[in-house]
């Protein structure tokens, strides 16, 4: 089993299998975590797509994947606060 750091290093070398492994590792957990702050499933899926796209396109942006998840979660929460009820 690869650590997140190992997977991110492989992604830096453009290893798409590493991105798939990272996605598989976090998909369900992220969805449930994002669901706590956002009820709109379309926004959740959009945030998850954007998160993994950023990991692929800019793998050095956040050297710690869990820190990147927290950053994305804050952005998602912020979007929820700006949605009129």
Biopython code that builds the backbone (N, CA, C, O; Angstrom):
import numpy as np
from Bio.PDB.StructureBuilder import StructureBuilder

atoms = [
    (1, "UNK", "N", (0.846, -1.183, 0.000)),
    (1, "UNK", "CA", (0.000, 0.000, 0.000)),
    (1, "UNK", "C", (0.890, 1.244, 0.000)),
    (1, "UNK", "O", (1.870, 1.328, 0.740)),
    (2, "UNK", "N", (0.531, 2.180, -0.828)),
    (2, "UNK", "CA", (1.292, 3.420, -0.950)),
    (2, "UNK", "C", (0.743, 4.471, 0.006)),
    (2, "UNK", "O", (-0.463, 4.532, 0.248)),
    (3, "UNK", "N", (1.632, 5.295, 0.546)),
    (3, "UNK", "CA", (1.193, 6.423, 1.369)),
    (3, "UNK", "C", (0.704, 7.534, 0.444)),
    (3, "UNK", "O", (0.947, 7.506, -0.763)),
    (4, "UNK", "N", (0.013, 8.509, 1.025)),
    (4, "UNK", "CA", (-0.423, 9.664, 0.228)),
    (4, "UNK", "C", (0.778, 10.354, -0.403)),
    (4, "UNK", "O", (0.727, 10.767, -1.562)),
    (5, "UNK", "N", (1.855, 10.476, 0.358)),
    (5, "UNK", "CA", (3.064, 11.126, -0.150)),
    (5, "UNK", "C", (3.628, 10.360, -1.340)),
    (5, "UNK", "O", (4.025, 10.959, -2.340)),
    (6, "UNK", "N", (3.661, 9.030, -1.229)),
    (6, "UNK", "CA", (4.127, 8.213, -2.357)),
    (6, "UNK", "C", (3.264, 8.460, -3.592)),
    (6, "UNK", "O", (3.776, 8.646, -4.696)),
    (7, "UNK", "N", (1.952, 8.460, -3.389)),
    (7, "UNK", "CA", (1.034, 8.665, -4.518)),
    (7, "UNK", "C", (1.216, 10.051, -5.126)),
    (7, "UNK", "O", (1.230, 10.194, -6.349)),
    (8, "UNK", "N", (1.354, 11.075, -4.283)),
    (8, "UNK", "CA", (1.559, 12.430, -4.809)),
    (8, "UNK", "C", (2.867, 12.519, -5.590)),
    (8, "UNK", "O", (2.928, 13.188, -6.622)),
    (9, "UNK", "N", (3.911, 11.852, -5.106)),
    (9, "UNK", "CA", (5.176, 11.844, -5.845)),
    (9, "UNK", "C", (5.021, 11.150, -7.193)),
    (9, "UNK", "O", (5.608, 11.583, -8.185)),
    (10, "UNK", "N", (4.244, 10.088, -7.234)),
    (10, "UNK", "CA", (3.992, 9.403, -8.502)),
    (10, "UNK", "C", (3.153, 10.279, -9.436)),
    (10, "UNK", "O", (3.372, 10.290, -10.647)),
    (11, "UNK", "N", (2.197, 11.007, -8.867)),
    (11, "UNK", "CA", (1.374, 11.916, -9.675)),
    (11, "UNK", "C", (2.244, 13.018, -10.274)),
    (11, "UNK", "O", (2.018, 13.435, -11.409)),
    (12, "UNK", "N", (3.227, 13.487, -9.528)),
    (12, "UNK", "CA", (4.160, 14.491, -10.061)),
    (12, "UNK", "C", (4.873, 13.966, -11.307)),
    (12, "UNK", "O", (5.247, 14.735, -12.193)),
    (13, "UNK", "N", (5.054, 12.654, -11.361)),
    (13, "UNK", "CA", (5.695, 12.023, -12.524)),
    (13, "UNK", "C", (4.656, 11.608, -13.566)),
    (13, "UNK", "O", (4.954, 10.853, -14.492)),
    (14, "UNK", "N", (3.420, 12.119, -13.398)),
    (14, "UNK", "CA", (2.307, 11.923, -14.347)),
    (14, "UNK", "C", (1.818, 10.473, -14.388)),
    (14, "UNK", "O", (1.448, 9.964, -15.446)),
    (15, "UNK", "N", (1.820, 9.823, -13.237)),
    (15, "UNK", "CA", (1.326, 8.448, -13.130)),
    (15, "UNK", "C", (-0.174, 8.487, -12.850)),
    (15, "UNK", "O", (-0.598, 8.748, -11.724)),
    (16, "UNK", "N", (-0.971, 8.226, -13.884)),
    (16, "UNK", "CA", (-2.429, 8.309, -13.733)),
    (16, "UNK", "C", (-2.981, 7.214, -12.813)),
    (16, "UNK", "O", (-4.030, 7.402, -12.196)),
    (17, "UNK", "N", (-2.299, 6.090, -12.716)),
    (17, "UNK", "CA", (-2.737, 5.024, -11.802)),
    (17, "UNK", "C", (-2.656, 5.517, -10.356)),
    (17, "UNK", "O", (-3.505, 5.172, -9.534)),
    (18, "UNK", "N", (-1.650, 6.311, -10.049)),
    (18, "UNK", "CA", (-1.517, 6.868, -8.696)),
    (18, "UNK", "C", (-2.695, 7.789, -8.380)),
    (18, "UNK", "O", (-3.203, 7.783, -7.259)),
    (19, "UNK", "N", (-3.127, 8.576, -9.356)),
    (19, "UNK", "CA", (-4.292, 9.439, -9.145)),
    (19, "UNK", "C", (-5.537, 8.588, -8.898)),
    (19, "UNK", "O", (-6.345, 8.906, -8.026)),
    (20, "UNK", "N", (-5.689, 7.523, -9.652)),
    (20, "UNK", "CA", (-6.828, 6.619, -9.446)),
    (20, "UNK", "C", (-6.798, 6.014, -8.046)),
    (20, "UNK", "O", (-7.834, 5.899, -7.391)),
    (21, "UNK", "N", (-5.616, 5.629, -7.594)),
    (21, "UNK", "CA", (-5.494, 5.052, -6.247)),
    (21, "UNK", "C", (-5.860, 6.077, -5.176)),
    (21, "UNK", "O", (-6.548, 5.755, -4.208)),
    (22, "UNK", "N", (-5.397, 7.310, -5.357)),
    (22, "UNK", "CA", (-5.718, 8.361, -4.393)),
    (22, "UNK", "C", (-7.222, 8.629, -4.387)),
    (22, "UNK", "O", (-7.824, 8.790, -3.326)),
    (23, "UNK", "N", (-7.817, 8.674, -5.563)),
    (23, "UNK", "CA", (-9.261, 8.874, -5.679)),
    (23, "UNK", "C", (-10.013, 7.734, -4.994)),
    (23, "UNK", "O", (-10.927, 7.976, -4.206)),
    (24, "UNK", "N", (-9.633, 6.509, -5.292)),
    (24, "UNK", "CA", (-10.301, 5.349, -4.688)),
    (24, "UNK", "C", (-10.181, 5.363, -3.167)),
    (24, "UNK", "O", (-11.113, 4.977, -2.460)),
    (25, "UNK", "N", (-9.041, 5.803, -2.674)),
    (25, "UNK", "CA", (-8.812, 5.846, -1.232)),
    (25, "UNK", "C", (-9.732, 6.853, -0.547)),
    (25, "UNK", "O", (-10.209, 6.603, 0.560)),
    (26, "UNK", "N", (-9.984, 7.986, -1.194)),
    (26, "UNK", "CA", (-10.682, 9.086, -0.524)),
    (26, "UNK", "C", (-12.105, 9.357, -1.006)),
    (26, "UNK", "O", (-12.818, 10.132, -0.369)),
    (27, "UNK", "N", (-12.533, 8.760, -2.086)),
    (27, "UNK", "CA", (-13.823, 9.104, -2.692)),
    (27, "UNK", "C", (-14.979, 9.063, -1.696)),
    (27, "UNK", "O", (-15.677, 10.064, -1.531)),
    (28, "UNK", "N", (-15.194, 7.952, -1.044)),
    (28, "UNK", "CA", (-16.339, 7.810, -0.139)),
    (28, "UNK", "C", (-16.211, 8.713, 1.077)),
    (28, "UNK", "O", (-17.179, 9.354, 1.486)),
    (29, "UNK", "N", (-15.022, 8.761, 1.650)),
    (29, "UNK", "CA", (-14.794, 9.598, 2.829)),
    (29, "UNK", "C", (-15.013, 11.066, 2.500)),
    (29, "UNK", "O", (-15.650, 11.793, 3.262)),
    (30, "UNK", "N", (-14.478, 11.503, 1.352)),
    (30, "UNK", "CA", (-14.653, 12.900, 0.951)),
    (30, "UNK", "C", (-16.114, 13.237, 0.720)),
    (30, "UNK", "O", (-16.591, 14.289, 1.145)),
    (31, "UNK", "N", (-16.821, 12.348, 0.052)),
    (31, "UNK", "CA", (-18.226, 12.615, -0.207)),
    (31, "UNK", "C", (-18.975, 12.804, 1.114)),
    (31, "UNK", "O", (-19.746, 13.752, 1.262)),
    (32, "UNK", "N", (-18.751, 11.907, 2.067)),
    (32, "UNK", "CA", (-19.438, 12.013, 3.361)),
    (32, "UNK", "C", (-19.007, 13.263, 4.123)),
    (32, "UNK", "O", (-19.830, 13.918, 4.763)),
    (33, "UNK", "N", (-17.733, 13.588, 4.055)),
    (33, "UNK", "CA", (-17.236, 14.786, 4.727)),
    (33, "UNK", "C", (-17.830, 16.044, 4.101)),
    (33, "UNK", "O", (-18.292, 16.935, 4.814)),
    (34, "UNK", "N", (-17.819, 16.118, 2.784)),
    (34, "UNK", "CA", (-18.381, 17.277, 2.100)),
    (34, "UNK", "C", (-19.887, 17.367, 2.324)),
    (34, "UNK", "O", (-20.453, 18.460, 2.368)),
    (35, "UNK", "N", (-20.520, 16.227, 2.462)),
    (35, "UNK", "CA", (-21.972, 16.184, 2.684)),
    (35, "UNK", "C", (-22.354, 16.864, 3.999)),
    (35, "UNK", "O", (-23.463, 17.383, 4.133)),
    (36, "UNK", "N", (-21.451, 16.862, 4.956)),
    (36, "UNK", "CA", (-21.726, 17.513, 6.250)),
    (36, "UNK", "C", (-21.845, 19.026, 6.115)),
    (36, "UNK", "O", (-22.543, 19.671, 6.898)),
    (37, "UNK", "N", (-21.169, 19.589, 5.126)),
    (37, "UNK", "CA", (-21.181, 21.043, 4.978)),
    (37, "UNK", "C", (-21.976, 21.517, 3.772)),
    (37, "UNK", "O", (-22.214, 22.715, 3.614)),
    (38, "UNK", "N", (-22.387, 20.589, 2.927)),
    (38, "UNK", "CA", (-23.055, 20.985, 1.692)),
    (38, "UNK", "C", (-24.121, 19.947, 1.345)),
    (38, "UNK", "O", (-23.830, 18.753, 1.268)),
    (39, "UNK", "N", (-25.344, 20.402, 1.137)),
    (39, "UNK", "CA", (-26.420, 19.462, 0.815)),
    (39, "UNK", "C", (-26.591, 19.259, -0.690)),
    (39, "UNK", "O", (-27.179, 18.266, -1.117)),
    (40, "UNK", "N", (-26.093, 20.171, -1.477)),
    (40, "UNK", "CA", (-26.238, 20.097, -2.927)),
    (40, "UNK", "C", (-25.231, 19.092, -3.499)),
    (40, "UNK", "O", (-24.032, 19.367, -3.555)),
    (41, "UNK", "N", (-25.729, 17.928, -3.920)),
    (41, "UNK", "CA", (-24.841, 16.881, -4.418)),
    (41, "UNK", "C", (-24.078, 17.312, -5.667)),
    (41, "UNK", "O", (-22.942, 16.886, -5.876)),
    (42, "UNK", "N", (-24.683, 18.141, -6.487)),
    (42, "UNK", "CA", (-23.987, 18.624, -7.685)),
    (42, "UNK", "C", (-22.755, 19.437, -7.291)),
    (42, "UNK", "O", (-21.699, 19.315, -7.912)),
    (43, "UNK", "N", (-22.896, 20.267, -6.253)),
    (43, "UNK", "CA", (-21.749, 21.041, -5.772)),
    (43, "UNK", "C", (-20.684, 20.133, -5.178)),
    (43, "UNK", "O", (-19.489, 20.376, -5.350)),
    (44, "UNK", "N", (-21.111, 19.094, -4.484)),
    (44, "UNK", "CA", (-20.161, 18.147, -3.893)),
    (44, "UNK", "C", (-19.360, 17.463, -4.998)),
    (44, "UNK", "O", (-18.132, 17.403, -4.932)),
    (45, "UNK", "N", (-20.046, 16.953, -6.004)),
    (45, "UNK", "CA", (-19.350, 16.274, -7.101)),
    (45, "UNK", "C", (-18.444, 17.243, -7.858)),
    (45, "UNK", "O", (-17.349, 16.876, -8.284)),
    (46, "UNK", "N", (-18.903, 18.469, -8.021)),
    (46, "UNK", "CA", (-18.086, 19.484, -8.679)),
    (46, "UNK", "C", (-16.818, 19.764, -7.871)),
    (46, "UNK", "O", (-15.728, 19.869, -8.434)),
    (47, "UNK", "N", (-16.966, 19.884, -6.559)),
    (47, "UNK", "CA", (-15.812, 20.142, -5.689)),
    (47, "UNK", "C", (-14.826, 18.977, -5.732)),
    (47, "UNK", "O", (-13.613, 19.183, -5.767)),
    (48, "UNK", "N", (-15.352, 17.761, -5.728)),
    (48, "UNK", "CA", (-14.470, 16.593, -5.778)),
    (48, "UNK", "C", (-13.741, 16.512, -7.113)),
    (48, "UNK", "O", (-12.551, 16.198, -7.159)),
    (49, "UNK", "N", (-14.455, 16.794, -8.197)),
    (49, "UNK", "CA", (-13.824, 16.797, -9.517)),
    (49, "UNK", "C", (-12.722, 17.840, -9.574)),
    (49, "UNK", "O", (-11.624, 17.573, -10.061)),
    (50, "UNK", "N", (-13.026, 19.029, -9.070)),
    (50, "UNK", "CA", (-12.036, 20.109, -9.071)),
    (50, "UNK", "C", (-10.830, 19.759, -8.201)),
    (50, "UNK", "O", (-9.691, 20.043, -8.571)),
    (51, "UNK", "N", (-11.079, 19.148, -7.055)),
    (51, "UNK", "CA", (-9.998, 18.762, -6.153)),
    (51, "UNK", "C", (-9.028, 17.818, -6.858)),
    (51, "UNK", "O", (-7.820, 18.056, -6.859)),
    (52, "UNK", "N", (-9.551, 16.751, -7.457)),
    (52, "UNK", "CA", (-8.663, 15.780, -8.098)),
    (52, "UNK", "C", (-8.070, 16.309, -9.399)),
    (52, "UNK", "O", (-6.971, 15.906, -9.779)),
    (53, "UNK", "N", (-8.770, 17.196, -10.081)),
    (53, "UNK", "CA", (-8.191, 17.841, -11.268)),
    (53, "UNK", "C", (-6.986, 18.685, -10.851)),
    (53, "UNK", "O", (-5.947, 18.666, -11.510)),
    (54, "UNK", "N", (-7.135, 19.421, -9.760)),
    (54, "UNK", "CA", (-6.031, 20.244, -9.271)),
    (54, "UNK", "C", (-4.853, 19.379, -8.847)),
    (54, "UNK", "O", (-3.701, 19.715, -9.123)),
    (55, "UNK", "N", (-5.135, 18.271, -8.182)),
    (55, "UNK", "CA", (-4.058, 17.352, -7.788)),
    (55, "UNK", "C", (-3.298, 16.886, -9.032)),
    (55, "UNK", "O", (-2.069, 16.807, -9.013)),
    (56, "UNK", "N", (-4.016, 16.580, -10.102)),
    (56, "UNK", "CA", (-3.368, 16.110, -11.321)),
    (56, "UNK", "C", (-2.601, 17.231, -12.018)),
    (56, "UNK", "O", (-1.468, 17.032, -12.455)),
    (57, "UNK", "N", (-3.213, 18.401, -12.122)),
    (57, "UNK", "CA", (-2.609, 19.496, -12.880)),
    (57, "UNK", "C", (-1.536, 20.245, -12.098)),
    (57, "UNK", "O", (-0.590, 20.769, -12.685)),
    (58, "UNK", "N", (-1.681, 20.299, -10.771)),
    (58, "UNK", "CA", (-0.740, 21.051, -9.934)),
    (58, "UNK", "C", (-0.365, 20.229, -8.699)),
    (58, "UNK", "O", (-0.693, 20.623, -7.580)),
    (59, "UNK", "N", (0.306, 19.110, -8.878)),
    (59, "UNK", "CA", (0.559, 18.215, -7.750)),
    (59, "UNK", "C", (1.444, 18.806, -6.653)),
    (59, "UNK", "O", (1.476, 18.278, -5.541)),
    (60, "UNK", "N", (2.157, 19.883, -6.944)),
    (60, "UNK", "CA", (3.000, 20.489, -5.906)),
    (60, "UNK", "C", (2.284, 21.613, -5.160)),
    (60, "UNK", "O", (2.847, 22.194, -4.233)),
    (61, "UNK", "N", (1.065, 21.921, -5.549)),
    (61, "UNK", "CA", (0.331, 23.037, -4.932)),
    (61, "UNK", "C", (0.146, 22.830, -3.427)),
    (61, "UNK", "O", (0.343, 23.752, -2.637)),
    (62, "UNK", "N", (-0.228, 21.633, -3.050)),
    (62, "UNK", "CA", (-0.386, 21.284, -1.643)),
    (62, "UNK", "C", (0.395, 19.999, -1.399)),
    (62, "UNK", "O", (-0.068, 18.920, -1.769)),
    (63, "UNK", "N", (1.569, 20.096, -0.784)),
    (63, "UNK", "CA", (2.368, 18.887, -0.577)),
    (63, "UNK", "C", (1.700, 17.880, 0.366)),
    (63, "UNK", "O", (2.061, 16.703, 0.383)),
    (64, "UNK", "N", (0.739, 18.346, 1.137)),
    (64, "UNK", "CA", (0.015, 17.481, 2.072)),
    (64, "UNK", "C", (-1.420, 17.343, 1.570)),
    (64, "UNK", "O", (-2.178, 18.313, 1.597)),
    (65, "UNK", "N", (-1.799, 16.160, 1.116)),
    (65, "UNK", "CA", (-3.130, 15.971, 0.532)),
    (65, "UNK", "C", (-4.234, 16.262, 1.534)),
    (65, "UNK", "O", (-5.263, 16.828, 1.165)),
    (66, "UNK", "N", (-4.044, 15.893, 2.781)),
    (66, "UNK", "CA", (-5.079, 16.141, 3.782)),
    (66, "UNK", "C", (-5.272, 17.640, 4.009)),
    (66, "UNK", "O", (-6.391, 18.086, 4.262)),
    (67, "UNK", "N", (-4.198, 18.415, 3.921)),
    (67, "UNK", "CA", (-4.325, 19.866, 4.003)),
    (67, "UNK", "C", (-5.112, 20.416, 2.826)),
    (67, "UNK", "O", (-5.884, 21.364, 2.971)),
    (68, "UNK", "N", (-4.912, 19.820, 1.666)),
    (68, "UNK", "CA", (-5.643, 20.224, 0.471)),
    (68, "UNK", "C", (-7.124, 19.911, 0.620)),
    (68, "UNK", "O", (-7.972, 20.690, 0.183)),
    (69, "UNK", "N", (-7.438, 18.775, 1.234)),
    (69, "UNK", "CA", (-8.834, 18.416, 1.487)),
    (69, "UNK", "C", (-9.480, 19.468, 2.386)),
    (69, "UNK", "O", (-10.595, 19.913, 2.117)),
    (70, "UNK", "N", (-8.787, 19.865, 3.448)),
    (70, "UNK", "CA", (-9.335, 20.882, 4.355)),
    (70, "UNK", "C", (-9.562, 22.201, 3.629)),
    (70, "UNK", "O", (-10.573, 22.868, 3.851)),
    (71, "UNK", "N", (-8.640, 22.576, 2.774)),
    (71, "UNK", "CA", (-8.786, 23.804, 1.989)),
    (71, "UNK", "C", (-10.043, 23.724, 1.114)),
    (71, "UNK", "O", (-10.823, 24.674, 1.053)),
    (72, "UNK", "N", (-10.232, 22.602, 0.447)),
    (72, "UNK", "CA", (-11.399, 22.419, -0.415)),
    (72, "UNK", "C", (-12.685, 22.419, 0.396)),
    (72, "UNK", "O", (-13.691, 22.982, -0.035)),
    (73, "UNK", "N", (-12.659, 21.797, 1.559)),
    (73, "UNK", "CA", (-13.827, 21.767, 2.437)),
    (73, "UNK", "C", (-14.217, 23.182, 2.868)),
    (73, "UNK", "O", (-15.401, 23.516, 2.913)),
    (74, "UNK", "N", (-13.229, 24.004, 3.183)),
    (74, "UNK", "CA", (-13.517, 25.402, 3.550)),
    (74, "UNK", "C", (-14.149, 26.149, 2.381)),
    (74, "UNK", "O", (-15.082, 26.930, 2.569)),
    (75, "UNK", "N", (-13.645, 25.912, 1.185)),
    (75, "UNK", "CA", (-14.225, 26.562, 0.008)),
    (75, "UNK", "C", (-15.668, 26.124, -0.199)),
    (75, "UNK", "O", (-16.528, 26.944, -0.520)),
    (76, "UNK", "N", (-15.933, 24.849, -0.019)),
    (76, "UNK", "CA", (-17.279, 24.319, -0.186)),
    (76, "UNK", "C", (-18.215, 24.911, 0.860)),
    (76, "UNK", "O", (-19.355, 25.259, 0.550)),
    (77, "UNK", "N", (-17.743, 25.025, 2.088)),
    (77, "UNK", "CA", (-18.552, 25.628, 3.153)),
    (77, "UNK", "C", (-18.856, 27.081, 2.831)),
    (77, "UNK", "O", (-19.964, 27.562, 3.071)),
    (78, "UNK", "N", (-17.874, 27.771, 2.292)),
    (78, "UNK", "CA", (-18.060, 29.171, 1.929)),
    (78, "UNK", "C", (-19.117, 29.311, 0.840)),
    (78, "UNK", "O", (-19.927, 30.238, 0.883)),
    (79, "UNK", "N", (-19.122, 28.412, -0.126)),
    (79, "UNK", "CA", (-20.135, 28.457, -1.186)),
    (79, "UNK", "C", (-21.522, 28.237, -0.606)),
    (79, "UNK", "O", (-22.490, 28.851, -1.053)),
    (80, "UNK", "N", (-21.621, 27.377, 0.373)),
    (80, "UNK", "CA", (-22.920, 27.108, 0.995)),
    (80, "UNK", "C", (-23.441, 28.360, 1.690)),
    (80, "UNK", "O", (-24.634, 28.655, 1.628)),
    (81, "UNK", "N", (-22.556, 29.093, 2.348)),
    (81, "UNK", "CA", (-22.969, 30.297, 3.069)),
    (81, "UNK", "C", (-23.486, 31.371, 2.123)),
    (81, "UNK", "O", (-24.267, 32.230, 2.533)),
    (82, "UNK", "N", (-23.066, 31.333, 0.875)),
    (82, "UNK", "CA", (-23.475, 32.360, -0.080)),
    (82, "UNK", "C", (-24.693, 31.967, -0.913)),
    (82, "UNK", "O", (-25.129, 32.732, -1.773)),
    (83, "UNK", "N", (-25.240, 30.787, -0.665)),
    (83, "UNK", "CA", (-26.432, 30.350, -1.395)),
    (83, "UNK", "C", (-27.664, 30.893, -0.696)),
    (83, "UNK", "O", (-27.852, 30.635, 0.493)),
    (84, "UNK", "N", (-28.518, 31.645, -1.402)),
    (84, "UNK", "CA", (-29.724, 32.181, -0.760)),
    (84, "UNK", "C", (-30.684, 31.054, -0.387)),
    (84, "UNK", "O", (-30.817, 30.068, -1.112)),
    (85, "UNK", "N", (-31.348, 31.216, 0.750)),
    (85, "UNK", "CA", (-32.305, 30.199, 1.203)),
    (85, "UNK", "C", (-33.719, 30.653, 0.992)),
    (85, "UNK", "O", (-34.657, 29.924, 1.316)),
]
sb = StructureBuilder()
sb.init_structure("model")
sb.init_model(0)
sb.init_chain("A")
sb.init_seg("    ")
for serial, (resi, resn, name, xyz) in enumerate(atoms, 1):
    if name == "N":
        sb.init_residue(resn, " ", resi, " ")
    sb.init_atom(name, np.array(xyz, "f"), 0.0, 1.0, " ", f" {name:<3s}", serial, name[0])
structure = sb.get_structure()
